[in-house]
Amino acid sequence: MAGLQSIIDLRNRVNTFNDGLTSGLIIREIIDDGMTTEFIIDANAEEQLFEQGINRLGVDIMDYRPYTPLTIAIKEEKGQPTNRVTLRDEGDFESSFYLEVGDKQFEIKASDFKTEDLIKKYGRQILGLTNENIAKLIWQYVYPDLLTKAKKTIYGNG
């Protein structure tokens, strides 16, 4: 009878994990984790916008909305890059990035007063991850944490 109870307990733990997975609760917890959130925001603000000058579609912002000659002159005077659109002057926009996390998805948002103007000028695609960064998010953060959570929930260890 003890063997049957062990099987019932295991089935219940598997069901608990499955419920958390299908409801989105487990993924939400992983995304809400500080290190994961930091990766997402840094990938968007630092890697994509500042270092590469691309939007979430991987499109070079300079291709569809280049800096004006005046902006280039101002950026050169400040010692800032002019070979790509970085959307960074003083860093207020990027430092205002935050995640809005739901059970099925997350969205990168910004609270800086310039956000709506920048979205109108450069497109909503300036906020969000490229496919490459989504793959990094999945394989470096979500997948390992999901395995750990599965082991802890189902087997009681990590």
Phi and psi restraints in degrees (value plus and minus 20) as a CYANA .aco file:
   2 ALA   PHI     -85.0   -45.0
   2 ALA   PSI     -55.0   -15.0
   3 GLY   PHI     -84.2   -44.2
   3 GLY   PSI     -61.1   -21.1
   4 LEU   PHI     -84.5   -44.5
   4 LEU   PSI     -60.9   -20.9
   5 GLN   PHI     -83.9   -43.9
   5 GLN   PSI     -57.5   -17.5
   6 SER   PHI     -82.8   -42.8
   6 SER   PSI     -61.4   -21.4
   7 ILE   PHI     -86.3   -46.3
   7 ILE   PSI     -61.7   -21.7
   8 ILE   PHI     -83.9   -43.9
   8 ILE   PSI     -62.9   -22.9
   9 ASP   PHI     -82.1   -42.1
   9 ASP   PSI     -63.3   -23.3
  10 LEU   PHI     -82.9   -42.9
  10 LEU   PSI     -64.9   -24.9
  11 ARG   PHI     -80.1   -40.1
  11 ARG   PSI     -61.6   -21.6
  12 ASN   PHI     -83.8   -43.8
  12 ASN   PSI     -59.9   -19.9
  13 ARG   PHI     -87.6   -47.6
  13 ARG   PSI     -59.2   -19.2
  14 VAL   PHI     -83.5   -43.5
  14 VAL   PSI     -63.4   -23.4
  15 ASN   PHI     -82.8   -42.8
  15 ASN   PSI     -59.6   -19.6
  16 THR   PHI     -81.2   -41.2
  16 THR   PSI     -66.1   -26.1
  17 PHE   PHI     -83.2   -43.2
  17 PHE   PSI     -66.6   -26.6
  18 ASN   PHI     -79.9   -39.9
  18 ASN   PSI     -61.4   -21.4
  19 ASP   PHI     -82.4   -42.4
  19 ASP   PSI     -63.1   -23.1
  20 GLY   PHI     -84.9   -44.9
  20 GLY   PSI     -54.3   -14.3
  21 LEU   PHI     -93.6   -53.6
  21 LEU   PSI     -69.6   -29.6
  22 THR   PHI     -90.0   -50.0
  22 THR   PSI     -48.7    -8.7
  23 SER   PHI     -96.6   -56.6
  23 SER   PSI     -37.9     2.1
  24 GLY   PHI      72.3   112.3
  24 GLY   PSI     -25.8    14.2
  25 LEU   PHI     -81.3   -41.3
  25 LEU   PSI     -63.6   -23.6
  26 ILE   PHI     -85.5   -45.5
  26 ILE   PSI     -66.1   -26.1
  27 ILE   PHI     -83.7   -43.7
  27 ILE   PSI     -60.1   -20.1
  28 ARG   PHI     -79.7   -39.7
  28 ARG   PSI     -64.4   -24.4
  29 GLU   PHI     -81.0   -41.0
  29 GLU   PSI     -59.6   -19.6
  30 ILE   PHI     -86.1   -46.1
  30 ILE   PSI     -66.0   -26.0
  31 ILE   PHI     -85.9   -45.9
  31 ILE   PSI     -57.2   -17.2
  32 ASP   PHI     -91.7   -51.7
  32 ASP   PSI     -33.6     6.4
  33 ASP   PHI     -80.7   -40.7
  33 ASP   PSI     120.3   160.3
  34 GLY   PHI     -75.3   -35.3
  34 GLY   PSI     -64.1   -24.1
  35 MET   PHI     -86.8   -46.8
  35 MET   PSI     -58.5   -18.5
  36 THR   PHI     -88.8   -48.8
  36 THR   PSI     -65.9   -25.9
  37 THR   PHI     -78.3   -38.3
  37 THR   PSI     -63.9   -23.9
  38 GLU   PHI     -80.8   -40.8
  38 GLU   PSI     -63.1   -23.1
  39 PHE   PHI     -79.7   -39.7
  39 PHE   PSI     -67.0   -27.0
  40 ILE   PHI     -80.8   -40.8
  40 ILE   PSI     -68.9   -28.9
  41 ILE   PHI     -86.9   -46.9
  41 ILE   PSI     -62.4   -22.4
  42 ASP   PHI     -84.6   -44.6
  42 ASP   PSI     -60.4   -20.4
  43 ALA   PHI     -81.2   -41.2
  43 ALA   PSI     -61.8   -21.8
  44 ASN   PHI     -91.9   -51.9
  44 ASN   PSI     -75.1   -35.1
  45 ALA   PHI     -92.9   -52.9
  45 ALA   PSI     -70.2   -30.2
  46 GLU   PHI    -105.3   -65.3
  46 GLU   PSI     -75.6   -35.6
  47 GLU   PHI     -91.3   -51.3
  47 GLU   PSI     -74.7   -34.7
  48 GLN   PHI     -92.4   -52.4
  48 GLN   PSI     -75.9   -35.9
  49 LEU   PHI     -94.9   -54.9
  49 LEU   PSI     -75.9   -35.9
  50 PHE   PHI     -95.0   -55.0
  50 PHE   PSI     -72.2   -32.2
  51 GLU   PHI     -94.4   -54.4
  51 GLU   PSI     -58.8   -18.8
  52 GLN   PHI    -126.8   -86.8
  52 GLN   PSI     -43.3    -3.3
  53 GLY   PHI      48.2    88.2
  53 GLY   PSI      17.1    57.1
  54 ILE   PHI    -141.6  -101.6
  54 ILE   PSI     137.0   177.0
  55 ASN   PHI    -113.0   -73.0
  55 ASN   PSI    -195.4  -155.4
  56 ARG   PHI     -87.6   -47.6
  56 ARG   PSI     -37.2     2.8
  57 LEU   PHI    -104.7   -64.7
  57 LEU   PSI     -23.4    16.6
  58 GLY   PHI      63.4   103.4
  58 GLY   PSI      -9.6    30.4
  59 VAL   PHI    -106.2   -66.2
  59 VAL   PSI     112.0   152.0
  60 ASP   PHI     -86.7   -46.7
  60 ASP   PSI      97.2   137.2
  61 ILE   PHI     -79.8   -39.8
  61 ILE   PSI     -52.8   -12.8
  62 MET   PHI     -81.8   -41.8
  62 MET   PSI     -46.1    -6.1
  63 ASP   PHI     -88.3   -48.3
  63 ASP   PSI     -55.7   -15.7
  64 TYR   PHI    -131.4   -91.4
  64 TYR   PSI     -34.0     6.0
  65 ARG   PHI    -171.7  -131.7
  65 ARG   PSI      51.2    91.2
  66 PRO   PHI     -89.8   -49.8
  66 PRO   PSI     140.8   180.8
  67 TYR   PHI     -85.2   -45.2
  67 TYR   PSI     128.3   168.3
  68 THR   PHI     -96.4   -56.4
  68 THR   PSI     141.2   181.2
  69 PRO   PHI     -76.6   -36.6
  69 PRO   PSI     -56.1   -16.1
  70 LEU   PHI     -84.5   -44.5
  70 LEU   PSI     -65.9   -25.9
  71 THR   PHI     -81.8   -41.8
  71 THR   PSI     -60.8   -20.8
  72 ILE   PHI     -80.4   -40.4
  72 ILE   PSI     -63.9   -23.9
  73 ALA   PHI     -82.6   -42.6
  73 ALA   PSI     -62.7   -22.7
  74 ILE   PHI     -84.5   -44.5
  74 ILE   PSI     -64.8   -24.8
  75 LYS   PHI     -85.3   -45.3
  75 LYS   PSI     -59.3   -19.3
  76 GLU   PHI     -82.0   -42.0
  76 GLU   PSI     -61.8   -21.8
  77 GLU   PHI     -82.7   -42.7
  77 GLU   PSI     -55.0   -15.0
  78 LYS   PHI    -103.0   -63.0
  78 LYS   PSI     -27.8    12.2
  79 GLY   PHI      57.1    97.1
  79 GLY   PSI       5.1    45.1
  80 GLN   PHI    -118.0   -78.0
  80 GLN   PSI     136.2   176.2
  81 PRO   PHI     -79.5   -39.5
  81 PRO   PSI     121.8   161.8
  82 THR   PHI    -143.5  -103.5
  82 THR   PSI     -22.7    17.3
  83 ASN   PHI    -105.5   -65.5
  83 ASN   PSI     -19.6    20.4
  84 ARG   PHI    -176.2  -136.2
  84 ARG   PSI     135.6   175.6
  85 VAL   PHI    -104.9   -64.9
  85 VAL   PSI      96.9   136.9
  86 THR   PHI    -122.3   -82.3
  86 THR   PSI     -37.5     2.5
  87 LEU   PHI      37.4    77.4
  87 LEU   PSI       7.9    47.9
  88 ARG   PHI    -146.4  -106.4
  88 ARG   PSI     104.9   144.9
  89 ASP   PHI    -135.0   -95.0
  89 ASP   PSI     -87.6   -47.6
  90 GLU   PHI    -128.2   -88.2
  90 GLU   PSI     -28.2    11.8
  91 GLY   PHI      74.7   114.7
  91 GLY   PSI     -18.3    21.7
  92 ASP   PHI     -84.2   -44.2
  92 ASP   PSI     -61.3   -21.3
  93 PHE   PHI     -80.9   -40.9
  93 PHE   PSI     -74.0   -34.0
  94 GLU   PHI     -84.9   -44.9
  94 GLU   PSI     -56.0   -16.0
  95 SER   PHI     -91.9   -51.9
  95 SER   PSI     -30.2     9.8
  96 SER   PHI    -114.9   -74.9
  96 SER   PSI     -17.5    22.5
  97 PHE   PHI     -84.0   -44.0
  97 PHE   PSI     121.3   161.3
  98 TYR   PHI    -171.5  -131.5
  98 TYR   PSI     144.6   184.6
  99 LEU   PHI    -124.3   -84.3
  99 LEU   PSI     119.2   159.2
 100 GLU   PHI    -129.8   -89.8
 100 GLU   PSI      91.5   131.5
 101 VAL   PHI    -129.2   -89.2
 101 VAL   PSI     105.9   145.9
 102 GLY   PHI    -132.3   -92.3
 102 GLY   PSI    -197.0  -157.0
 103 ASP   PHI     -93.4   -53.4
 103 ASP   PSI     -43.3    -3.3
 104 LYS   PHI    -134.6   -94.6
 104 LYS   PSI     -34.5     5.5
 105 GLN   PHI    -181.6  -141.6
 105 GLN   PSI     148.7   188.7
 106 PHE   PHI    -151.8  -111.8
 106 PHE   PSI     138.3   178.3
 107 GLU   PHI    -156.0  -116.0
 107 GLU   PSI     116.1   156.1
 108 ILE   PHI    -106.4   -66.4
 108 ILE   PSI     108.4   148.4
 109 LYS   PHI    -148.7  -108.7
 109 LYS   PSI     149.1   189.1
 110 ALA   PHI    -157.3  -117.3
 110 ALA   PSI     122.6   162.6
 111 SER   PHI    -125.7   -85.7
 111 SER   PSI     -18.7    21.3
 112 ASP   PHI     -84.9   -44.9
 112 ASP   PSI     127.2   167.2
 113 PHE   PHI     -82.7   -42.7
 113 PHE   PSI     -40.9    -0.9
 114 LYS   PHI    -105.3   -65.3
 114 LYS   PSI     -26.7    13.3
 115 THR   PHI     -74.2   -34.2
 115 THR   PSI     -73.1   -33.1
 116 GLU   PHI     -82.2   -42.2
 116 GLU   PSI     -59.1   -19.1
 117 ASP   PHI     -83.8   -43.8
 117 ASP   PSI     -61.3   -21.3
 118 LEU   PHI     -86.7   -46.7
 118 LEU   PSI     -58.1   -18.1
 119 ILE   PHI     -86.3   -46.3
 119 ILE   PSI     -61.5   -21.5
 120 LYS   PHI     -82.8   -42.8
 120 LYS   PSI     -59.9   -19.9
 121 LYS   PHI     -97.7   -57.7
 121 LYS   PSI     -62.6   -22.6
 122 TYR   PHI    -130.2   -90.2
 122 TYR   PSI     -28.4    11.6
 123 GLY   PHI      77.3   117.3
 123 GLY   PSI     132.1   172.1
 124 ARG   PHI     -83.2   -43.2
 124 ARG   PSI     -39.8     0.2
 125 GLN   PHI     -88.6   -48.6
 125 GLN   PSI     -25.4    14.6
 126 ILE   PHI     -90.0   -50.0
 126 ILE   PSI     -41.7    -1.7
 127 LEU   PHI    -125.1   -85.1
 127 LEU   PSI      99.9   139.9
 128 GLY   PHI     117.8   157.8
 128 GLY   PSI     147.0   187.0
 129 LEU   PHI    -120.6   -80.6
 129 LEU   PSI     125.7   165.7
 130 THR   PHI     -89.5   -49.5
 130 THR   PSI     144.3   184.3
 131 ASN   PHI     -77.8   -37.8
 131 ASN   PSI     -57.8   -17.8
 132 GLU   PHI     -82.0   -42.0
 132 GLU   PSI     -63.7   -23.7
 133 ASN   PHI     -93.8   -53.8
 133 ASN   PSI     -48.8    -8.8
 134 ILE   PHI     -85.0   -45.0
 134 ILE   PSI     -62.0   -22.0
 135 ALA   PHI     -82.5   -42.5
 135 ALA   PSI     -62.6   -22.6
 136 LYS   PHI     -81.1   -41.1
 136 LYS   PSI     -63.7   -23.7
 137 LEU   PHI     -77.2   -37.2
 137 LEU   PSI     -67.8   -27.8
 138 ILE   PHI     -83.9   -43.9
 138 ILE   PSI     -72.1   -32.1
 139 TRP   PHI    -101.7   -61.7
 139 TRP   PSI     -46.5    -6.5
 140 GLN   PHI    -115.7   -75.7
 140 GLN   PSI     -41.5    -1.5
 141 TYR   PHI    -142.8  -102.8
 141 TYR   PSI     -78.1   -38.1
 142 VAL   PHI     -87.6   -47.6
 142 VAL   PSI     -73.4   -33.4
 143 TYR   PHI     -78.7   -38.7
 143 TYR   PSI     -70.9   -30.9
 144 PRO   PHI     -81.1   -41.1
 144 PRO   PSI     -61.2   -21.2
 145 ASP   PHI     -86.9   -46.9
 145 ASP   PSI     -55.2   -15.2
 146 LEU   PHI     -85.6   -45.6
 146 LEU   PSI     -62.7   -22.7
 147 LEU   PHI     -81.9   -41.9
 147 LEU   PSI     -64.5   -24.5
 148 THR   PHI     -80.9   -40.9
 148 THR   PSI     -66.1   -26.1
 149 LYS   PHI     -82.9   -42.9
 149 LYS   PSI     -60.2   -20.2
 150 ALA   PHI     -82.8   -42.8
 150 ALA   PSI     -66.7   -26.7
 151 LYS   PHI     -82.0   -42.0
 151 LYS   PSI     -64.6   -24.6
 152 LYS   PHI     -84.8   -44.8
 152 LYS   PSI     -62.9   -22.9
 153 THR   PHI     -91.1   -51.1
 153 THR   PSI     -65.7   -25.7
 154 ILE   PHI    -101.1   -61.1
 154 ILE   PSI     -64.2   -24.2
 155 TYR   PHI    -125.6   -85.6
 155 TYR   PSI     -31.3     8.7
 156 GLY   PHI      60.8   100.8
 156 GLY   PSI      -3.9    36.1
 157 ASN   PHI    -164.1  -124.1
 157 ASN   PSI     152.5   192.5
